[in-house]
Amino acid sequence: MSTVLIIVQLIVSVALVIIVLMQKSEGGALGIGGGSGGGLFTPRGAGDALTRLTAILAVLFFATSMALTLLALHRRPQHSILDSTHANPISAPVPKAPGSGNAPPGSKSLVPAVPGVPQPPAPAKATKPPK
């Protein structure tokens, strides 16, 4: 069913582009079918027919787009984001910072330890001089 709708959508899209390009433009720069000439229609009748055909093709394009969207939504599995337990940020474990075990107890390093890079020595604790 969706393959047929996609083919119809493609045909309607190409026809819509061709019909729009055939219309006489107001600026005279982009219209392919502009100007007077011997044809099946008078200039006014051709304009009315192209306008009507453009409107019909636009409605068909909108209808096939909506049908394809509804088919895609119908095939999608139904689930709620509230039911997922793996994305709960409260129960997720907090990863340990790299190199947090390298620092001596009581010292706080603002720079995380990087493997293979020598670390600066820890600052010495001030002690009271003996009496």
Backbone as a chain_set.jsonl record, in Angstrom:
{"seq": "MSTVLIIVQLIVSVALVIIVLMQKSEGGALGIGGGSGGGLFTPRGAGDALTRLTAILAVLFFATSMALTLLALHRRPQHSILDSTHANPISAPVPKAPGSGNAPPGSKSLVPAVPGVPQPPAPAKATKPPK", "coords": {"N": [[0.814, -1.19, 0.0], [1.903, 1.24, 0.844], [3.909, 1.539, -1.041], [2.515, 1.983, -3.414], [1.326, 4.43, -2.774], [3.611, 6.018, -2.515], [4.563, 6.017, -5.145], [2.416, 7.298, -6.44], [2.607, 9.739, -5.109], [5.085, 10.641, -6.069], [4.541, 10.924, -8.84], [2.514, 12.87, -8.774], [3.953, 14.954, -7.621], [5.938, 15.573, -9.564], [4.271, 16.267, -11.711], [3.004, 18.489, -10.595], [5.118, 20.305, -10.336], [5.755, 20.688, -13.037], [3.352, 21.778, -14.047], [3.189, 24.148, -12.562], [5.441, 25.467, -13.522], [4.653, 25.876, -16.148], [2.786, 27.859, -16.049], [1.988, 31.283, -16.632], [4.195, 33.685, -15.541], [4.062, 36.436, -13.237], [6.13, 38.27, -13.212], [7.393, 37.708, -15.557], [9.774, 36.358, -15.806], [10.25, 33.652, -15.106], [8.328, 32.017, -16.247], [7.434, 29.355, -18.35], [5.42, 28.694, -20.123], [4.366, 31.104, -20.926], [3.091, 33.975, -22.77], [1.55, 34.646, -26.003], [-0.016, 32.478, -28.322], [-0.866, 30.065, -30.833], [-3.037, 27.687, -29.713], [-4.767, 25.122, -27.929], [-6.34, 26.398, -26.112], [-7.657, 29.633, -25.274], [-5.682, 32.452, -24.113], [-6.748, 33.25, -21.613], [-8.41, 31.099, -20.931], [-6.555, 29.013, -20.834], [-5.051, 29.825, -18.669], [-6.968, 29.66, -16.607], [-7.488, 26.886, -16.679], [-4.965, 25.813, -16.051], [-4.627, 26.866, -13.497], [-6.743, 25.638, -12.133], [-5.974, 22.954, -12.463], [-3.573, 23.002, -11.056], [-4.525, 23.453, -8.464], [-5.966, 21.078, -8.037], [-3.917, 19.154, -8.207], [-2.406, 20.013, -6.028], [-4.116, 19.429, -3.886], [-4.224, 16.644, -4.155], [-1.524, 16.074, -3.661], [-1.297, 16.894, -0.985], [-3.131, 15.103, 0.183], [-1.956, 12.57, -0.354], [0.406, 12.899, 1.054], [-0.513, 13.107, 3.707], [-1.689, 10.564, 3.953], [0.556, 8.888, 3.698], [1.948, 9.671, 5.978], [0.184, 8.868, 8.019], [0.22, 6.115, 7.579], [2.892, 5.554, 8.212], [2.926, 6.235, 10.93], [1.166, 4.366, 11.898], [2.525, 1.957, 11.625], [4.591, 2.189, 13.412], [6.001, 1.083, 16.485], [4.151, 1.192, 19.504], [5.028, 2.903, 22.345], [5.823, 4.304, 25.526], [7.729, 7.051, 26.721], [7.826, 7.313, 29.377], [7.725, 4.806, 30.418], [10.21, 3.666, 30.16], [12.98, 2.346, 31.83], [15.703, 2.381, 31.76], [16.668, 4.905, 31.275], [16.549, 6.416, 33.547], [17.663, 9.004, 35.437], [18.112, 9.161, 38.167], [18.634, 6.653, 39.306], [20.924, 5.929, 37.999], [24.338, 4.994, 38.1], [26.977, 7.067, 39.302], [29.762, 7.872, 37.434], [33.174, 7.288, 38.31], [35.685, 9.723, 38.601], [38.492, 9.87, 36.4], [41.598, 8.929, 37.682], [41.055, 9.597, 40.26], [41.747, 8.029, 42.354], [44.475, 8.367, 42.613], [45.301, 10.57, 44.034], [46.577, 11.736, 47.184], [45.006, 11.038, 50.38], [42.833, 13.544, 51.567], [43.858, 15.613, 50.011], [42.926, 17.861, 47.451], [42.639, 17.781, 44.126], [42.376, 19.85, 41.336], [42.805, 19.254, 38.735], [42.215, 16.538, 36.703], [43.691, 13.273, 36.83], [45.76, 12.102, 34.222], [46.382, 9.261, 32.325], [49.737, 8.198, 31.859], [50.881, 10.699, 32.005], [52.988, 12.6, 33.987], [52.189, 13.438, 37.351], [51.86, 16.438, 39.284], [53.613, 16.987, 42.375], [51.957, 16.424, 45.497], [50.794, 19.072, 47.587], [52.584, 19.864, 50.529], [51.509, 19.254, 53.858], [50.94, 21.7, 56.295], [52.668, 21.671, 59.284], [52.8, 21.93, 62.841], [55.513, 23.474, 64.453], [57.759, 21.705, 66.572], [57.91, 22.136, 70.185]], "CA": [[0.0, 0.0, 0.0], [2.752, 2.432, 0.908], [4.642, 1.652, -2.299], [1.609, 2.613, -4.372], [1.198, 5.832, -2.385], [4.868, 6.707, -2.827], [4.603, 6.208, -6.598], [1.441, 8.347, -6.733], [3.194, 10.981, -4.59], [6.138, 11.048, -6.999], [3.925, 11.378, -10.091], [1.824, 14.133, -8.487], [4.971, 15.977, -7.377], [6.531, 15.965, -10.843], [3.235, 16.964, -12.476], [2.778, 19.788, -9.96], [6.239, 21.177, -10.717], [5.629, 21.013, -14.466], [2.203, 22.667, -14.228], [3.53, 25.459, -12.015], [6.385, 26.114, -14.438], [3.967, 26.22, -17.391], [1.941, 29.035, -15.86], [2.598, 32.568, -16.961], [4.612, 34.354, -14.317], [3.737, 37.854, -13.189], [7.315, 39.043, -13.541], [7.83, 37.368, -16.897], [11.132, 35.828, -15.803], [10.363, 32.212, -14.937], [7.251, 31.26, -16.88], [7.779, 28.669, -19.597], [4.277, 28.696, -21.03], [3.807, 32.451, -21.071], [3.029, 34.516, -24.129], [0.395, 34.236, -26.795], [0.322, 31.564, -29.395], [-1.986, 29.216, -31.206], [-3.12, 26.492, -28.898], [-6.119, 24.627, -27.736], [-7.082, 27.318, -25.257], [-7.315, 31.041, -25.343], [-4.793, 32.714, -22.974], [-7.483, 33.263, -20.347], [-8.877, 29.734, -20.666], [-5.399, 28.211, -20.442], [-4.714, 30.22, -17.3], [-7.947, 29.082, -15.69], [-7.309, 25.434, -16.639], [-3.736, 25.521, -15.316], [-4.879, 27.181, -12.092], [-7.604, 24.57, -11.601], [-5.168, 21.732, -12.397], [-2.636, 23.193, -9.954], [-5.262, 23.247, -7.212], [-6.28, 19.642, -7.917], [-2.672, 18.449, -7.902], [-2.01, 20.372, -4.668], [-4.965, 18.642, -2.975], [-3.739, 15.254, -4.231], [-0.232, 16.015, -2.981], [-1.578, 16.967, 0.449], [-3.796, 13.868, 0.601], [-0.992, 11.459, -0.33], [1.348, 13.156, 2.155], [-1.19, 12.732, 4.954], [-1.859, 9.111, 3.971], [1.865, 8.29, 3.984], [2.256, 9.946, 7.38], [-0.646, 7.997, 8.851], [0.737, 4.739, 7.451], [4.152, 5.463, 8.962], [2.606, 6.247, 12.359], [0.477, 3.118, 12.233], [3.506, 0.867, 11.68], [5.552, 2.427, 14.488], [5.594, 0.439, 17.739], [3.659, 2.12, 20.51], [5.65, 2.838, 23.654], [5.874, 5.586, 26.205], [9.045, 7.344, 27.27], [7.729, 7.211, 30.832], [7.879, 3.407, 30.798], [11.593, 3.209, 30.037], [13.682, 2.404, 33.112], [17.148, 2.53, 31.578], [17.028, 6.313, 31.148], [16.244, 7.092, 34.798], [18.925, 9.59, 35.899], [18.276, 9.046, 39.609], [19.212, 5.367, 39.66], [22.143, 5.681, 37.24], [25.535, 5.184, 38.924], [27.839, 8.18, 38.938], [31.085, 7.336, 37.118], [34.273, 7.832, 39.095], [36.592, 10.519, 37.783], [39.76, 9.176, 36.18], [42.718, 9.375, 38.511], [40.63, 10.049, 41.576], [42.421, 7.197, 43.357], [45.906, 8.667, 42.643], [45.603, 11.677, 44.938], [46.637, 11.323, 48.582], [43.79, 11.395, 51.09], [42.794, 14.89, 52.106], [44.228, 16.635, 49.022], [41.918, 18.031, 46.404], [43.251, 18.207, 42.873], [41.417, 20.385, 40.383], [43.128, 18.687, 37.438], [42.124, 15.079, 36.782], [44.903, 12.554, 36.439], [45.744, 11.566, 32.874], [47.337, 8.153, 32.253], [50.962, 8.428, 31.101], [51.384, 12.052, 32.224], [53.378, 12.704, 35.394], [51.369, 14.328, 38.158], [52.657, 17.279, 40.179], [53.583, 16.47, 43.754], [50.904, 16.961, 46.347], [51.333, 20.077, 48.497], [52.863, 19.351, 51.864], [50.644, 19.807, 54.886], [51.671, 22.496, 57.282], [52.68, 21.065, 60.614], [53.245, 22.839, 63.889], [56.888, 23.163, 64.876], [57.831, 21.16, 67.938], [58.303, 23.096, 71.219]], "C": [[0.861, 1.259, 0.0], [3.559, 2.615, -0.377], [3.783, 2.347, -3.359], [1.462, 4.1, -4.054], [2.462, 6.621, -2.687], [4.977, 6.978, -4.327], [3.621, 7.306, -7.01], [1.981, 9.705, -6.278], [4.258, 11.515, -5.55], [5.554, 11.6, -8.297], [3.237, 12.728, -9.883], [2.839, 15.251, -8.285], [5.578, 16.484, -8.687], [5.51, 16.743, -11.684], [2.976, 18.358, -11.907], [3.889, 20.771, -10.324], [6.103, 21.601, -12.18], [4.49, 21.997, -14.697], [2.499, 24.065, -13.691], [4.495, 26.195, -12.94], [5.727, 26.531, -15.754], [3.13, 27.49, -17.257], [2.71, 30.304, -16.181], [2.941, 33.272, -15.656], [4.252, 35.823, -14.397], [4.924, 38.714, -13.582], [7.814, 38.779, -14.948], [9.191, 36.723, -16.955], [11.166, 34.309, -15.795], [9.311, 31.402, -15.678], [7.689, 30.634, -18.185], [6.642, 28.821, -20.604], [3.672, 30.058, -21.238], [3.773, 32.894, -22.525], [1.814, 34.022, -24.87], [0.865, 33.316, -27.903], [-0.899, 30.728, -29.715], [-1.965, 27.952, -30.393], [-4.553, 26.056, -28.778], [-6.972, 25.603, -26.942], [-6.752, 28.754, -25.618], [-6.405, 31.328, -24.153], [-5.519, 32.712, -21.634], [-7.946, 31.853, -19.97], [-7.746, 28.825, -20.237], [-4.987, 28.537, -19.015], [-5.668, 29.633, -16.289], [-7.766, 27.569, -15.558], [-6.049, 25.06, -15.843], [-3.899, 25.814, -13.829], [-5.713, 26.092, -11.435], [-6.798, 23.264, -11.459], [-4.13, 21.818, -11.281], [-3.319, 22.944, -8.617], [-5.583, 21.771, -6.999], [-5.036, 18.855, -7.546], [-2.186, 18.773, -6.484], [-2.827, 19.594, -3.645], [-4.527, 17.181, -2.983], [-2.407, 15.085, -3.507], [-0.424, 16.028, -1.467], [-2.197, 15.661, 0.942], [-2.818, 12.69, 0.652], [0.039, 11.658, 0.778], [0.74, 12.752, 3.488], [-1.351, 11.217, 5.056], [-0.533, 8.413, 4.283], [2.273, 8.514, 5.436], [1.463, 9.037, 8.302], [-0.198, 6.541, 8.765], [2.028, 4.558, 8.253], [3.891, 5.448, 10.463], [1.933, 4.96, 12.792], [1.451, 1.958, 12.389], [4.496, 1.01, 12.835], [5.088, 1.736, 15.766], [5.209, 1.481, 18.78], [4.386, 1.888, 21.822], [5.732, 4.244, 24.232], [7.279, 5.813, 26.745], [9.023, 7.269, 28.788], [7.925, 5.782, 31.313], [9.321, 2.934, 30.774], [12.312, 3.397, 31.374], [15.168, 2.634, 32.938], [17.58, 3.988, 31.489], [16.744, 7.098, 32.424], [17.524, 7.68, 35.371], [19.147, 9.437, 37.395], [18.982, 7.746, 39.972], [20.51, 5.073, 38.916], [23.362, 5.908, 38.138], [26.371, 6.342, 38.394], [29.223, 7.627, 38.646], [32.157, 8.051, 37.931], [35.217, 8.583, 38.159], [37.897, 9.779, 37.595], [40.851, 9.785, 37.057], [42.306, 9.822, 39.89], [41.272, 9.211, 42.684], [43.896, 7.527, 43.485], [46.255, 9.745, 43.664], [45.661, 11.169, 46.371], [45.371, 11.744, 49.312], [43.902, 12.799, 51.664], [43.178, 15.956, 51.107], [43.162, 16.678, 47.938], [42.605, 18.578, 45.165], [42.158, 18.696, 41.932], [41.637, 19.816, 38.99], [43.022, 17.18, 37.545], [43.41, 14.436, 36.278], [44.714, 11.964, 35.053], [46.768, 10.446, 32.82], [48.529, 8.51, 31.374], [51.536, 9.819, 31.279], [51.758, 12.167, 33.697], [52.543, 13.747, 36.117], [52.269, 15.186, 39.043], [52.576, 16.732, 41.601], [52.491, 17.166, 44.555], [51.512, 17.994, 47.29], [51.493, 19.485, 49.895], [51.941, 20.028, 52.866], [51.502, 20.578, 55.888], [51.544, 21.816, 58.654], [53.204, 22.096, 61.619], [54.677, 22.47, 64.283], [56.885, 22.632, 66.305], [58.31, 22.219, 68.902], [59.549, 22.695, 71.919]], "O": [[0.598, 2.212, -0.733], [3.86, 3.748, -0.756], [4.27, 3.195, -4.106], [1.471, 4.934, -4.959], [2.38, 7.785, -3.077], [5.432, 8.047, -4.734], [3.954, 8.153, -7.839], [1.829, 10.704, -6.982], [4.314, 12.717, -5.807], [6.015, 12.625, -8.8], [3.361, 13.626, -10.717], [2.614, 16.377, -8.728], [5.713, 17.691, -8.886], [5.849, 17.756, -12.296], [2.753, 19.304, -12.662], [3.62, 21.943, -10.59], [6.321, 22.767, -12.508], [4.643, 22.951, -15.461], [2.102, 25.059, -14.299], [4.38, 27.407, -13.123], [6.207, 27.455, -16.41], [2.804, 28.124, -18.26], [3.928, 30.373, -16.018], [2.092, 33.436, -14.78], [4.147, 36.39, -15.485], [4.759, 39.761, -14.208], [8.594, 39.571, -15.477], [9.734, 36.547, -18.046], [12.044, 33.723, -16.429], [9.417, 30.176, -15.721], [8.257, 31.314, -19.039], [6.877, 29.048, -21.791], [2.534, 30.148, -21.7], [4.362, 32.254, -23.397], [1.13, 33.098, -24.429], [2.009, 33.384, -28.352], [-1.857, 30.695, -28.944], [-0.971, 27.225, -30.388], [-5.439, 26.575, -29.458], [-8.194, 25.627, -27.089], [-5.703, 29.046, -26.191], [-6.355, 30.506, -23.238], [-4.982, 32.235, -20.634], [-7.875, 31.469, -18.802], [-7.932, 27.961, -19.38], [-4.621, 27.65, -18.245], [-5.248, 29.16, -15.233], [-7.876, 27.025, -14.459], [-6.063, 24.111, -15.059], [-3.366, 25.086, -12.992], [-5.425, 25.672, -10.314], [-6.924, 22.56, -10.457], [-3.839, 20.816, -10.629], [-2.752, 22.296, -7.738], [-5.478, 21.274, -5.877], [-5.084, 17.987, -6.674], [-1.619, 17.911, -5.813], [-2.282, 19.145, -2.637], [-4.466, 16.548, -1.929], [-2.183, 14.084, -2.827], [0.215, 15.258, -0.751], [-1.826, 15.165, 2.006], [-2.849, 11.901, 1.597], [0.497, 10.685, 1.377], [1.406, 12.122, 4.309], [-1.168, 10.647, 6.131], [-0.507, 7.45, 5.049], [2.879, 7.637, 6.054], [2.01, 8.495, 9.262], [-0.232, 5.817, 9.761], [2.227, 3.527, 8.896], [4.563, 4.723, 11.197], [2.11, 4.512, 13.925], [1.221, 1.065, 13.205], [5.169, 0.044, 13.194], [3.905, 1.793, 16.1], [5.861, 2.516, 18.915], [4.357, 0.778, 22.354], [5.713, 5.237, 23.504], [7.942, 4.87, 27.177], [10.074, 7.172, 29.422], [8.254, 5.558, 32.478], [9.621, 1.878, 31.331], [12.258, 4.472, 31.972], [15.837, 3.046, 33.886], [18.77, 4.275, 31.62], [16.702, 8.328, 32.387], [18.409, 6.919, 35.763], [20.281, 9.573, 37.854], [19.84, 7.736, 40.855], [21.141, 4.051, 39.182], [23.418, 6.904, 38.86], [26.456, 6.562, 37.186], [29.816, 6.978, 39.507], [32.064, 9.247, 38.204], [35.507, 8.122, 37.055], [38.373, 9.125, 38.522], [40.992, 11.004, 37.147], [43.122, 10.373, 40.628], [41.33, 9.65, 43.833], [44.541, 7.011, 44.398], [47.399, 9.819, 44.113], [44.896, 10.281, 46.748], [44.723, 12.709, 48.909], [44.948, 13.188, 52.183], [42.856, 17.123, 51.325], [42.581, 15.657, 47.567], [43.093, 19.708, 45.163], [41.137, 18.032, 41.754], [40.743, 19.889, 38.148], [43.678, 16.586, 38.401], [44.112, 14.978, 35.424], [43.666, 11.402, 34.737], [47.914, 10.646, 33.224], [48.365, 9.054, 30.282], [52.607, 10.097, 30.74], [50.94, 11.866, 34.566], [52.231, 14.804, 35.567], [53.315, 14.727, 39.501], [51.593, 16.094, 41.978], [52.156, 18.326, 44.32], [52.639, 17.811, 47.75], [50.656, 18.717, 50.37], [51.63, 21.212, 52.745], [52.603, 20.172, 56.261], [50.456, 21.449, 59.096], [53.954, 23.007, 61.268], [55.005, 21.292, 64.427], [56.094, 23.071, 67.14], [59.044, 23.122, 68.502], [60.008, 23.401, 72.817]]}, "num_chains": 1, "name": "protein.A"}
